[in-house]
Amino acid sequence: TPLTSLSIASQMLARHPEMVTDLASTIEENVTRLERIIKRVMQVQHTHITPKIDIVEIDLAPLVESVIDAYAAELEGRNLGLETSITHGMAVLGEHYRLRQAIAEVLENAIRYSLSGVICIKAKIEDSLAIITISDQGRGIPEDERHFLFSRFYRGRAVRALASTPGVGVGLVIAQRAIESIGGHIWLEASGPQGSIMSIALPASLKKKTPDDSDILERFVGNT
């Protein structure tokens, strides 16, 4: 953990003051990690507070594209790709910040726990609902751990064994609370050795005319 690393670095510094230059980067990196953990824990706490939310019509394609822009650089140098296929004009009823936050949390989770393959973001209209799916080709979630998926601070056995995969187990909790606060639902659609599929459902906007299937946002970033 960051505290463990900071403790070791401070002990080393007390014994070997001449190593201050070498240890400075370690201290700075772990302070940043600790700040990020605290921020994410505070996010979970703040989602209990539900101020008045204005539900509006949101175009999915530009929102998803902005999320992809935010994570494109993270895929550089990794054997991992990210693709999307969403019809322009497809819209949902929700709140822009919280919907973007939820999609970003699910996507970050997929990126963090995928060593290779392609992550796909897609959307469709079904029974007056817009269904957004984010699928990956990661190691999957064991069946006996799935009921903990939206529990605070829970990380699976396989994930805890990966020292190179940091996290505090709050991403999906933040996503769930964000989606439920705007009248939607999020769930694990499927999971297995070939990967997992997370789904988000929100009311589809009925104000817009039916999207033109010929006008589709198709984008691929990363490497495979």
Backbone as CSV, one residue per row, in Angstrom:
resi,resn,N_x,N_y,N_z,CA_x,CA_y,CA_z,C_x,C_y,C_z
1,THR,0.850,-1.190,0.000,0.000,0.000,0.000,0.885,1.239,0.000
2,PRO,0.329,2.407,-0.339,1.129,3.635,-0.303,1.711,3.918,1.081
3,LEU,0.939,3.640,2.147,1.448,3.890,3.494,2.649,3.004,3.810
4,THR,2.597,1.758,3.361,3.734,0.849,3.577,4.978,1.390,2.891
5,SER,4.808,1.808,1.641,5.946,2.334,0.875,6.490,3.617,1.494
6,LEU,5.591,4.490,1.968,6.034,5.729,2.607,6.766,5.442,3.907
7,SER,6.283,4.455,4.657,6.932,4.093,5.908,8.342,3.578,5.659
8,ILE,8.486,2.697,4.666,9.810,2.142,4.338,10.740,3.252,3.862
9,ALA,10.212,4.150,3.004,11.038,5.237,2.471,11.509,6.165,3.586
10,SER,10.630,6.454,4.553,11.011,7.350,5.650,12.071,6.705,6.547
11,GLN,11.952,5.387,6.766,12.954,4.682,7.564,14.319,4.679,6.862
12,MET,14.274,4.427,5.551,15.519,4.437,4.768,16.165,5.818,4.803
13,LEU,15.323,6.857,4.717,15.832,8.224,4.704,16.481,8.589,6.039
14,ALA,15.886,8.084,7.140,16.448,8.357,8.469,17.817,7.701,8.635
15,ARG,17.978,6.531,8.028,19.241,5.803,8.163,20.283,6.232,7.137
16,HIS,19.791,6.662,5.968,20.702,7.001,4.871,20.291,8.340,4.247
17,PRO,20.601,9.449,4.910,20.204,10.772,4.399,20.725,11.061,2.996
18,GLU,21.823,10.424,2.646,22.400,10.666,1.316,21.517,10.129,0.184
19,MET,20.490,9.320,0.534,19.613,8.738,-0.488,18.382,9.598,-0.776
20,VAL,18.387,10.845,-0.270,17.201,11.687,-0.409,16.772,11.848,-1.867
21,THR,17.721,11.974,-2.778,17.380,12.150,-4.194,16.714,10.903,-4.744
22,ASP,17.257,9.730,-4.394,16.699,8.474,-4.890,15.310,8.214,-4.318
23,LEU,15.092,8.589,-3.059,13.820,8.283,-2.398,12.737,9.321,-2.674
24,ALA,13.125,10.481,-3.177,12.142,11.556,-3.396,11.044,11.130,-4.359
25,SER,11.420,10.466,-5.442,10.416,10.053,-6.433,9.481,9.001,-5.857
26,THR,10.027,8.091,-5.028,9.194,7.069,-4.385,8.172,7.720,-3.459
27,ILE,8.640,8.686,-2.671,7.732,9.380,-1.745,6.653,10.138,-2.521
28,GLU,7.059,10.857,-3.545,6.095,11.639,-4.329,5.047,10.739,-4.991
29,GLU,5.506,9.620,-5.561,4.589,8.693,-6.230,3.559,8.131,-5.250
30,ASN,3.997,7.764,-4.061,3.080,7.151,-3.102,2.178,8.165,-2.413
31,VAL,2.621,9.402,-2.292,1.730,10.459,-1.811,0.603,10.669,-2.823
32,THR,0.958,10.660,-4.101,-0.054,10.810,-5.146,-1.051,9.662,-5.112
33,ARG,-0.547,8.432,-4.936,-1.434,7.264,-4.846,-2.366,7.378,-3.641
34,LEU,-1.810,7.818,-2.514,-2.610,7.952,-1.302,-3.691,9.021,-1.475
35,GLU,-3.335,10.132,-2.110,-4.313,11.195,-2.371,-5.439,10.671,-3.259
36,ARG,-5.076,9.853,-4.251,-6.094,9.312,-5.155,-7.040,8.369,-4.406
37,ILE,-6.486,7.540,-3.520,-7.319,6.626,-2.736,-8.291,7.415,-1.862
38,ILE,-7.776,8.440,-1.187,-8.635,9.251,-0.317,-9.740,9.918,-1.130
39,LYS,-9.382,10.434,-2.306,-10.377,11.094,-3.163,-11.474,10.129,-3.559
40,ARG,-11.101,8.894,-3.903,-12.095,7.916,-4.346,-12.983,7.458,-3.177
41,VAL,-12.391,7.316,-1.998,-13.201,6.966,-0.833,-14.188,8.094,-0.526
42,MET,-13.741,9.342,-0.652,-14.632,10.482,-0.431,-15.749,10.514,-1.468
43,GLN,-15.446,10.089,-2.699,-16.479,10.020,-3.728,-17.598,9.074,-3.316
44,VAL,-17.202,7.922,-2.755,-18.207,6.957,-2.309,-19.071,7.570,-1.220
45,GLN,-18.439,8.268,-0.280,-19.194,8.889,0.799,-20.142,9.964,0.268
46,HIS,-19.681,10.739,-0.708,-20.486,11.844,-1.228,-21.676,11.367,-2.051
47,THR,-21.619,10.141,-2.580,-22.748,9.663,-3.379,-23.963,9.385,-2.506
48,HIS,-23.780,9.370,-1.164,-24.934,9.259,-0.267,-25.750,10.547,-0.284
49,ILE,-25.077,11.671,-0.601,-25.749,12.965,-0.641,-26.348,13.134,-2.025
50,THR,-27.655,13.255,-2.111,-28.308,13.333,-3.417,-29.005,14.667,-3.578
51,PRO,-28.269,15.686,-4.074,-28.905,16.973,-4.323,-29.905,16.835,-5.471
52,LYS,-30.677,17.863,-5.680,-31.660,17.838,-6.761,-30.946,17.613,-8.093
53,ILE,-31.394,16.624,-8.815,-30.774,16.282,-10.098,-31.739,16.641,-11.226
54,ASP,-31.243,17.388,-12.190,-32.043,17.740,-13.352,-31.838,16.685,-14.438
55,ILE,-32.904,15.945,-14.723,-32.831,14.918,-15.757,-33.041,15.577,-17.118
56,VAL,-32.086,15.350,-18.004,-32.131,15.966,-19.333,-31.881,14.908,-20.404
57,GLU,-32.040,15.314,-21.626,-31.757,14.433,-22.761,-30.265,14.480,-23.082
58,ILE,-29.645,13.315,-23.186,-28.198,13.241,-23.419,-27.920,12.413,-24.672
59,ASP,-27.169,12.981,-25.608,-26.714,12.215,-26.772,-25.577,11.294,-26.343
60,LEU,-25.735,10.008,-26.574,-24.742,9.040,-26.089,-23.413,9.115,-26.843
61,ALA,-23.460,9.248,-28.163,-22.229,9.159,-28.961,-21.168,10.166,-28.521
62,PRO,-21.475,11.481,-28.421,-20.425,12.413,-27.990,-19.984,12.198,-26.546
63,LEU,-20.884,11.752,-25.686,-20.495,11.503,-24.296,-19.492,10.355,-24.232
64,VAL,-19.799,9.249,-24.924,-18.888,8.093,-24.921,-17.562,8.467,-25.566
65,GLU,-17.600,9.267,-26.621,-16.350,9.666,-27.282,-15.473,10.483,-26.335
66,SER,-16.080,11.316,-25.495,-15.286,12.101,-24.535,-14.630,11.188,-23.498
67,VAL,-15.317,10.103,-23.120,-14.727,9.135,-22.182,-13.539,8.433,-22.840
68,ILE,-13.718,8.041,-24.093,-12.627,7.372,-24.814,-11.419,8.291,-24.928
69,ASP,-11.649,9.579,-25.212,-10.544,10.538,-25.298,-9.740,10.564,-24.002
70,ALA,-10.444,10.464,-22.876,-9.784,10.548,-21.569,-8.899,9.337,-21.285
71,TYR,-9.220,8.186,-21.899,-8.484,6.955,-21.584,-7.588,6.472,-22.733
72,ALA,-7.607,7.162,-23.856,-6.826,6.706,-25.008,-5.336,6.610,-24.686
73,ALA,-4.813,7.610,-23.972,-3.375,7.612,-23.666,-2.984,6.455,-22.761
74,GLU,-3.922,6.004,-21.931,-3.634,4.910,-20.991,-3.381,3.588,-21.710
75,LEU,-3.852,3.481,-22.943,-3.683,2.235,-23.697,-2.356,2.186,-24.452
76,GLU,-1.661,3.324,-24.502,-0.392,3.367,-25.216,0.599,2.376,-24.616
77,GLY,1.252,1.612,-25.460,2.258,0.670,-24.996,1.699,-0.604,-24.404
78,ARG,0.364,-0.786,-24.456,-0.234,-2.009,-23.932,-0.872,-2.795,-25.074
79,ASN,-0.945,-4.100,-24.910,-1.556,-4.952,-25.931,-3.075,-4.980,-25.712
80,LEU,-3.662,-3.791,-25.774,-5.065,-3.634,-25.426,-5.701,-2.591,-26.329
81,GLY,-6.875,-2.914,-26.877,-7.578,-1.989,-27.744,-8.936,-1.611,-27.171
82,LEU,-9.460,-0.484,-27.626,-10.763,-0.002,-27.178,-11.551,0.437,-28.401
83,GLU,-12.728,-0.148,-28.588,-13.535,0.219,-29.741,-14.966,0.523,-29.313
84,THR,-15.631,1.327,-30.136,-17.025,1.658,-29.853,-17.824,1.686,-31.141
85,SER,-19.104,1.416,-31.011,-20.033,1.481,-32.137,-21.382,1.922,-31.585
86,ILE,-21.685,3.213,-31.749,-22.922,3.789,-31.219,-23.568,4.665,-32.287
87,THR,-24.839,4.474,-32.503,-25.554,5.243,-33.502,-25.707,6.691,-33.055
88,HIS,-25.336,7.617,-33.940,-25.527,9.033,-33.656,-27.028,9.325,-33.527
89,GLY,-27.368,10.166,-32.569,-28.772,10.492,-32.347,-29.416,9.644,-31.272
90,MET,-28.753,8.563,-30.854,-29.286,7.760,-29.758,-29.136,8.565,-28.469
91,ALA,-30.235,8.730,-27.750,-30.207,9.582,-26.565,-30.888,8.906,-25.393
92,VAL,-30.475,9.313,-24.192,-31.059,8.791,-22.955,-31.526,9.962,-22.097
93,LEU,-32.333,9.629,-21.104,-32.724,10.613,-20.100,-31.866,10.370,-18.859
94,GLY,-31.107,11.374,-18.449,-30.221,11.208,-17.311,-29.564,12.513,-16.933
95,GLU,-28.433,12.426,-16.256,-27.656,13.606,-15.872,-26.238,13.398,-16.383
96,HIS,-25.742,14.362,-17.143,-24.520,14.188,-17.920,-23.328,13.776,-17.061
97,TYR,-23.056,14.500,-15.977,-21.868,14.222,-15.167,-21.907,12.814,-14.588
98,ARG,-23.062,12.424,-14.037,-23.131,11.121,-13.380,-23.082,9.975,-14.378
99,LEU,-23.697,10.138,-15.527,-23.632,9.088,-16.543,-22.202,8.941,-17.049
100,ARG,-21.535,10.056,-17.306,-20.145,9.993,-17.770,-19.261,9.361,-16.705
101,GLN,-19.491,9.724,-15.445,-18.712,9.163,-14.345,-18.878,7.652,-14.273
102,ALA,-20.107,7.175,-14.424,-20.371,5.734,-14.328,-19.695,4.974,-15.468
103,ILE,-19.840,5.473,-16.696,-19.217,4.803,-17.841,-17.700,4.795,-17.674
104,ALA,-17.140,5.906,-17.206,-15.690,5.987,-17.009,-15.213,5.003,-15.955
105,GLU,-15.969,4.840,-14.874,-15.564,3.907,-13.815,-15.575,2.465,-14.318
106,VAL,-16.620,2.098,-15.067,-16.698,0.733,-15.600,-15.576,0.498,-16.601
107,LEU,-15.331,1.496,-17.461,-14.264,1.364,-18.454,-12.900,1.263,-17.783
108,GLU,-12.657,2.091,-16.772,-11.376,2.032,-16.063,-11.176,0.668,-15.417
109,ASN,-12.242,0.117,-14.884,-12.173,-1.216,-14.287,-11.782,-2.258,-15.339
110,ALA,-12.405,-2.165,-16.508,-12.106,-3.112,-17.585,-10.658,-2.985,-18.044
111,ILE,-10.175,-1.746,-18.169,-8.789,-1.519,-18.596,-7.813,-2.051,-17.554
112,ARG,-8.108,-1.786,-16.282,-7.191,-2.177,-15.205,-6.999,-3.682,-15.135
113,TYR,-8.074,-4.434,-15.384,-8.001,-5.880,-15.188,-7.937,-6.671,-16.488
114,SER,-7.600,-5.983,-17.599,-7.416,-6.672,-18.876,-5.944,-6.608,-19.263
115,LEU,-5.342,-7.757,-19.474,-3.938,-7.796,-19.881,-3.789,-7.640,-21.381
116,SER,-4.818,-8.033,-22.136,-4.773,-7.937,-23.593,-6.207,-8.021,-24.122
117,GLY,-6.331,-7.961,-25.455,-7.651,-8.086,-26.069,-8.262,-6.743,-26.403
118,VAL,-9.575,-6.745,-26.611,-10.304,-5.544,-27.016,-11.461,-5.291,-26.048
119,ILE,-11.594,-4.055,-25.613,-12.728,-3.624,-24.801,-13.716,-2.928,-25.738
120,CYS,-14.978,-3.291,-25.659,-15.988,-2.743,-26.574,-17.066,-1.987,-25.798
121,ILE,-17.420,-0.809,-26.289,-18.543,-0.039,-25.749,-19.605,0.048,-26.836
122,LYS,-20.796,-0.465,-26.540,-21.880,-0.449,-27.515,-23.168,0.002,-26.841
123,ALA,-24.151,0.366,-27.641,-25.447,0.775,-27.096,-26.553,0.383,-28.066
124,LYS,-27.730,0.082,-27.508,-28.891,-0.260,-28.323,-30.150,0.173,-27.590
125,ILE,-31.247,0.311,-28.330,-32.544,0.627,-27.750,-33.351,-0.665,-27.659
126,GLU,-33.882,-0.927,-26.477,-34.648,-2.153,-26.263,-35.769,-1.876,-25.267
127,ASP,-37.032,-2.020,-25.721,-38.194,-1.808,-24.852,-38.147,-0.453,-24.148
128,SER,-37.927,0.603,-24.919,-37.895,1.989,-24.424,-36.727,2.262,-23.482
129,LEU,-35.753,1.366,-23.440,-34.551,1.568,-22.635,-33.326,1.625,-23.538
130,ALA,-32.381,2.457,-23.161,-31.076,2.457,-23.820,-30.160,1.553,-23.001
131,ILE,-29.632,0.516,-23.623,-28.750,-0.432,-22.942,-27.319,-0.189,-23.424
132,ILE,-26.471,0.218,-22.504,-25.054,0.455,-22.802,-24.264,-0.731,-22.258
133,THR,-23.462,-1.357,-23.099,-22.662,-2.502,-22.652,-21.175,-2.196,-22.803
134,ILE,-20.411,-2.610,-21.810,-18.952,-2.498,-21.847,-18.395,-3.895,-21.617
135,SER,-17.804,-4.455,-22.646,-17.299,-5.825,-22.567,-15.774,-5.831,-22.648
136,ASP,-15.171,-6.793,-21.977,-13.715,-6.924,-22.023,-13.349,-8.383,-22.251
137,GLN,-12.065,-8.641,-22.422,-11.553,-9.993,-22.606,-10.575,-10.334,-21.481
138,GLY,-10.926,-9.875,-20.278,-10.096,-10.131,-19.106,-10.311,-11.523,-18.550
139,ARG,-9.840,-11.743,-17.337,-9.844,-13.077,-16.743,-11.214,-13.481,-16.204
140,GLY,-12.155,-12.544,-16.146,-13.484,-12.883,-15.654,-13.570,-12.853,-14.135
141,ILE,-14.795,-12.939,-13.636,-15.053,-12.879,-12.194,-15.575,-14.231,-11.734
142,PRO,-14.918,-14.892,-10.779,-15.399,-16.193,-10.295,-16.841,-16.082,-9.805
143,GLU,-17.605,-17.131,-10.023,-19.029,-17.097,-9.682,-19.264,-16.811,-8.206
144,ASP,-18.414,-17.345,-7.324,-18.630,-17.157,-5.888,-18.268,-15.750,-5.412
145,GLU,-17.717,-14.910,-6.309,-17.359,-13.548,-5.931,-18.302,-12.500,-6.539
146,ARG,-19.202,-12.927,-7.413,-20.002,-11.953,-8.162,-20.959,-11.165,-7.281
147,HIS,-21.447,-11.771,-6.199,-22.394,-11.044,-5.355,-21.699,-9.959,-4.521
148,PHE,-20.355,-9.925,-4.537,-19.608,-8.866,-3.859,-19.249,-7.717,-4.812
149,LEU,-19.644,-7.823,-6.064,-19.151,-6.923,-7.103,-19.389,-5.453,-6.776
150,PHE,-20.532,-5.139,-6.184,-20.861,-3.748,-5.876,-20.709,-3.451,-4.380
151,SER,-19.852,-4.215,-3.709,-19.570,-3.975,-2.292,-18.350,-3.072,-2.164
152,ARG,-18.411,-2.136,-1.244,-17.296,-1.205,-1.055,-16.026,-1.926,-0.619
153,PHE,-14.914,-1.547,-1.229,-13.570,-1.985,-0.864,-13.313,-3.474,-1.120
154,TYR,-14.206,-4.134,-1.857,-13.958,-5.553,-2.129,-13.147,-5.704,-3.409
155,ARG,-12.106,-6.519,-3.337,-11.303,-6.872,-4.507,-11.138,-8.384,-4.505
156,GLY,-11.334,-8.994,-5.653,-11.304,-10.446,-5.759,-9.936,-11.043,-5.472
157,ARG,-9.932,-12.354,-5.264,-8.684,-13.058,-4.948,-7.644,-12.884,-6.044
158,ALA,-8.064,-13.073,-7.290,-7.105,-12.986,-8.400,-6.543,-11.582,-8.527
159,VAL,-7.380,-10.573,-8.269,-6.945,-9.184,-8.370,-5.954,-8.851,-7.258
160,ARG,-6.243,-9.304,-6.048,-5.346,-9.011,-4.925,-3.971,-9.629,-5.132
161,ALA,-3.914,-10.691,-5.920,-2.632,-11.365,-6.162,-1.753,-10.590,-7.134
162,LEU,-2.334,-9.598,-7.824,-1.574,-8.835,-8.811,-1.087,-7.540,-8.177
163,ALA,0.160,-7.503,-7.779,0.709,-6.298,-7.158,0.734,-5.130,-8.128
164,SER,0.760,-5.427,-9.434,0.824,-4.378,-10.448,-0.553,-3.812,-10.779
165,THR,-1.600,-4.290,-10.103,-2.956,-3.819,-10.379,-3.500,-3.113,-9.142
166,PRO,-3.182,-1.802,-8.978,-3.624,-1.085,-7.794,-5.107,-0.771,-7.845
167,GLY,-5.689,-0.554,-6.684,-7.101,-0.197,-6.617,-7.592,-0.370,-5.204
168,VAL,-8.765,0.220,-4.919,-9.309,0.113,-3.564,-10.697,-0.500,-3.557
169,GLY,-11.199,-0.904,-4.716,-12.478,-1.599,-4.756,-13.689,-0.710,-4.584
170,VAL,-13.646,0.508,-5.147,-14.812,1.396,-5.031,-15.362,1.851,-6.382
171,GLY,-14.679,1.525,-7.474,-15.089,2.010,-8.785,-16.508,1.634,-9.167
172,LEU,-16.853,0.359,-9.016,-18.193,-0.083,-9.401,-19.254,0.404,-8.418
173,VAL,-18.856,0.653,-7.175,-19.797,1.228,-6.204,-20.159,2.651,-6.640
174,ILE,-19.144,3.425,-7.039,-19.383,4.785,-7.525,-20.283,4.751,-8.760
175,ALA,-19.994,3.819,-9.673,-20.795,3.702,-10.888,-22.244,3.345,-10.565
176,GLN,-22.436,2.384,-9.665,-23.793,1.960,-9.326,-24.599,3.105,-8.714
177,ARG,-24.005,3.816,-7.775,-24.728,4.895,-7.114,-25.026,6.039,-8.082
178,ALA,-24.085,6.306,-8.994,-24.317,7.357,-9.981,-25.485,7.002,-10.892
179,ILE,-25.524,5.764,-11.372,-26.583,5.338,-12.283,-27.928,5.271,-11.568
180,GLU,-27.963,4.719,-10.378,-29.228,4.602,-9.664,-29.779,5.964,-9.263
181,SER,-28.895,6.943,-9.044,-29.347,8.277,-8.663,-30.053,9.000,-9.809
182,ILE,-29.838,8.547,-11.039,-30.518,9.173,-12.186,-31.559,8.226,-12.800
183,GLY,-31.990,7.249,-12.006,-33.093,6.395,-12.428,-32.723,5.237,-13.314
184,GLY,-31.449,4.839,-13.310,-31.016,3.733,-14.149,-30.667,2.493,-13.348
185,HIS,-30.095,1.520,-14.036,-29.733,0.248,-13.413,-28.437,-0.242,-14.042
186,ILE,-27.559,-0.828,-13.227,-26.294,-1.371,-13.725,-26.138,-2.780,-13.184
187,TRP,-25.641,-3.690,-14.015,-25.494,-5.078,-13.572,-24.419,-5.791,-14.393
188,LEU,-23.984,-6.935,-13.855,-23.043,-7.801,-14.572,-23.861,-8.707,-15.478
189,GLU,-23.705,-8.514,-16.767,-24.466,-9.291,-17.753,-23.926,-10.711,-17.865
190,ALA,-22.612,-10.833,-17.929,-21.990,-12.156,-18.084,-20.522,-12.064,-17.701
191,SER,-19.953,-13.202,-17.302,-18.531,-13.239,-16.978,-18.025,-14.665,-17.074
192,GLY,-16.821,-14.800,-17.569,-16.219,-16.110,-17.708,-14.768,-15.966,-18.106
193,PRO,-14.085,-17.067,-18.428,-12.669,-17.015,-18.797,-12.393,-16.144,-20.023
194,GLN,-13.425,-15.926,-20.853,-13.244,-15.116,-22.058,-13.489,-13.632,-21.810
195,GLY,-13.916,-13.271,-20.588,-14.141,-11.865,-20.300,-15.465,-11.607,-19.610
196,SER,-15.772,-10.321,-19.438,-16.988,-9.923,-18.734,-17.746,-8.865,-19.528
197,ILE,-19.040,-8.771,-19.270,-19.885,-7.745,-19.876,-20.660,-7.046,-18.762
198,MET,-20.475,-5.729,-18.644,-21.252,-4.914,-17.724,-22.292,-4.147,-18.532
199,SER,-23.511,-4.045,-17.995,-24.592,-3.356,-18.705,-25.165,-2.233,-17.863
200,ILE,-25.531,-1.151,-18.536,-26.182,-0.001,-17.912,-27.463,0.273,-18.683
201,ALA,-28.577,0.420,-17.975,-29.854,0.711,-18.622,-30.406,2.033,-18.100
202,LEU,-30.845,2.877,-19.031,-31.489,4.147,-18.704,-32.672,4.343,-19.649
203,PRO,-33.669,5.121,-19.241,-34.773,5.390,-20.164,-34.271,6.048,-21.443
204,ALA,-34.707,5.537,-22.571,-34.347,6.156,-23.849,-35.189,7.406,-24.043
205,SER,-34.599,8.415,-24.662,-35.343,9.635,-24.943,-36.321,9.376,-26.077
206,LEU,-37.561,9.739,-25.878,-38.579,9.554,-26.915,-38.826,10.832,-27.694
207,LYS,-38.098,11.905,-27.335,-38.291,13.185,-28.021,-37.604,13.202,-29.373
208,LYS,-36.475,12.525,-29.441,-35.732,12.519,-30.694,-36.342,11.542,-31.684
209,LYS,-36.178,11.815,-32.956,-36.631,10.854,-33.955,-35.722,9.635,-33.932
210,THR,-36.184,8.549,-34.477,-35.415,7.301,-34.468,-34.045,7.520,-35.100
211,PRO,-32.965,7.113,-34.414,-31.622,7.311,-34.960,-31.448,6.645,-36.321
212,ASP,-30.648,7.265,-37.144,-30.342,6.729,-38.465,-29.217,5.717,-38.337
213,ASP,-29.515,4.448,-38.613,-28.513,3.389,-38.450,-27.296,3.574,-39.347
214,SER,-27.438,4.416,-40.383,-26.302,4.619,-41.281,-25.297,5.610,-40.706
215,ASP,-25.689,6.334,-39.677,-24.816,7.340,-39.066,-24.333,6.816,-37.724
216,ILE,-23.224,6.097,-37.722,-22.741,5.407,-36.533,-21.350,5.902,-36.156
217,LEU,-21.169,6.183,-34.860,-19.844,6.486,-34.354,-19.076,5.179,-34.223
218,GLU,-18.034,5.027,-35.019,-17.164,3.850,-34.931,-15.743,4.335,-34.716
219,ARG,-15.137,3.853,-33.663,-13.794,4.348,-33.320,-13.002,3.239,-32.653
220,PHE,-11.694,3.203,-32.933,-10.808,2.233,-32.311,-9.543,2.955,-31.863
221,VAL,-9.137,2.731,-30.615,-7.866,3.270,-30.112,-7.107,2.157,-29.421
222,GLY,-5.806,2.344,-29.268,-4.992,1.345,-28.575,-4.325,0.387,-29.539
223,ASN,-3.938,-0.776,-29.009,-3.201,-1.793,-29.775,-3.792,-3.156,-29.509
224,THR,-3.669,-4.043,-30.459,-4.078,-5.448,-30.260,-3.025,-6.356,-30.881
